[in-house]
């Protein structure tokens, strides 16, 4: 059960670490569409999605989070990480976001590197 919780936490945190990409609808057509760095980042994201077991054609942050919700991974995530997810996905006011996210991130920080029941160091 603890292993499942740790894995679900790692999957959620990995998806939350991926920056949001602005929609193509608002892009200026005179801008360069893709760079080598963009292609490298896209390939890296595809590899990460494959390693995490997500089989999506376009592994964006939004697609991965949608798949996490669809597969009910959130059920196994601790409450404070579920709340952190809600804060990051719903709040757009930076001051409110910082105020609400700081205690949750502090709790995450306190759990990272903690030992499990067998004395083995665990990380999220």
Secondary structure, DSSP 8 states (H G I E B T S, - for coil): -HHHHHHHHHHHHHHHTS-----GGG--TTS----HHHHHHHHHHHHHHHHTT---SS--HHHHHHHHHHTTGGGGS-HHHHHHHHHHHH---HHHHHHHHHHHHHHHHHHTT-B-TTS-B---
